[in-house]
């Protein structure tokens, strides 16, 4: 095979892989967007009645959360609305968070958010909360070890919930990395040579190569691409990039 | 052969020992009471709810509660307004922790230290290889919170959080779970040595050395500091245990 032909084959496999990553995570973002819309509507409606929202009001999100976890089983394992501290009038902080468990059941997560008893009561510095709050944009966090909610290596997709222009919390969905690998692994393996997905900080999220596994770090991938050591392929509007090695001449 | 031998397979799928579950539940709830996660006078959920949450049979839970009653950690009142209530007056916390420490043999503590140091050392090595600077924001915050903490219970709690955050920075879900599991075994006891300001100061210095080594991407140095940190902490516990044994 000539070098040009082989480059074309690689390019097609790369195009397919980035399209697949983008399509899959856009599906998850569509669920996040629904949760965001419903949360915003709920909080705004209660405010319209002249009182502040309480944690029990968020029960109104449950049918949607259950339905999305059921539809996206095997991809989305946790979903919900995380209230900004101070939003609810009966509790200082709250996660209306539902998870699919190994036995297939969908249950709410019960978290101790009392700073007197839990060292983990402040969730506002986690990327999945801080990024959408600070940028006003949707975000992909991770891969990271989620020791707060699931103890799983995960990606969390999140979007800010604004009520009358004021930040009220985030809508989010968790994708466990093993499910992400199941979904994108085949497309990565169709690429010839090492290929792996990295987040903007260079953390590998999935890979077709044993030399660069998920969880490892590619320090400063943008600079490495500028030096011609690797090629970065964006995944549409998803903030992950596919990394390949440049095809070297004979 | 890929398949496990049939005897090994039977062992894998054998039901968990009921007695071990009684003990595990009693220990979990007992530690939560000793550490102050469940506070004096707090009512526990009803027996069937609590059994469901813990994933054990109601009879198992009842036996665990019986063990906790014998240790004086809960009291059960019958009739209207009845239920099971936590008994943990704050002024007896130190005494309860000491009783808990005396329930361990020195050999158990030494073995626990070896296991914990292996886990903490592995975490430190991987964190030095894999963590980037933002990954260390949370542990750096905990380092400062630990340095500022005055109360021994708060010191132990923040020390625990710092080590969980480092496990997460190592990008290993298994090691994070193992770190959390080890903390539920030994975490409450670590507040005993943290009552001593000198022990608190030593731990603070080691935390700084550990974060320096991880931040400098120096896996060997990070591992050494982490192992010394755990062994040093448990050595203080063992000294307390030996003193307590002589006094009693």
Interface residues (C-beta under 8 A of the other chain):
Chain A: X112 X117 X118 X119 X120 X125 X143 X144 X145 X147 X151 X152 X153 X201 X202 X203 X215 X216 X217 X219
Chain B: X36 X37 X39 X129 X130 X131 X132 X134 X137 X138 X141 X157 X158 X160 X161 X164 X167 X168 X171 X172 X173 X176 X177 X180
